[in-house]
């Protein structure tokens, strides 16, 4: 709905509950708070089903503004997660509060396991959705009509947005601000929060370094870190071997044993991932190819085609 001067204020309601994960709450709150300090018209309310303060999964007590029934008009509903939603299932009071707040809301969003609460009241029926990578299989099993995206940071299907775990709530909140106020403001907020990079929805939940085995030897760990820190540098097998002080053959064998792939496969995966992130951030294919170390547009296109055909590096499937 277009925002006119009369209705320009956007009401963001964050619904919390006992056992909620703290960063699922505070991550999006920080984004909207910084946006507000930069002039964006957000009014943020933190409520609980009955208006009582809640205790997070880490034991910290959170004060709330009001019960769900008193939250008023809702533009964007944010339902954070918590392991309790997966293990014990959402409490009835929480589900009733979501039903109430979601009615008439322009957007309904969940962070991490908050998707289980949305699924429990049918809000995800027939939609694409995601959640924390540890719980995607459970989400698919529990809600068979939902098409579960196991890869993406966040997914939008109509007015419903679901995100992966914890820090992905920040990425989702930045996407909401970009939708409302433009990409420039979202970028300024990311800078203010000292984010290494803004991640977009289609990016994988886990980077190549995060989803591959961490080498036992510090020498190999250093090589992996160097590759991830500067994908465009010279990471030929001979250059890596020189840096490690090992023969090419010895490095290849050790790398395969500890990381589960060859050095060349690791470098290629890191570069393709870096290039994809650059493209999603608005860079041209030529620029993304150059900055990621892939060289040319054609090399990048071939690498992307190979990636689509081959199992993802670090995948157990």
Secondary structure, DSSP 8 states (H G I E B T S, - for coil): ----GGG--EEEEEEE-TT--HHHHHHHHHHHHHHHHTT--EEEEEEESSS--EE-TTS-EE--SEEGGG--S-SEEEE---HHHHHT---HHHHHHHHHHHTT-SEEEE-TTHHHHHHHTTTTTTSEE---GGGHHHHHHH-TTSEE-SSBSEEEETTEEEE-STTHHHHHHHHHHHHHH-HHHHHHHHHHTT-S----TTSBSS-HHHHS---SSHHHHHHHHHHHH-TTS---HHHHHHHHTS-HHHHHHHHHHHHSS-HHHHHHHHHHHHHHHHHHTT--HHHHHHHHT--SHHHHHHHHHHHHHS--TT---
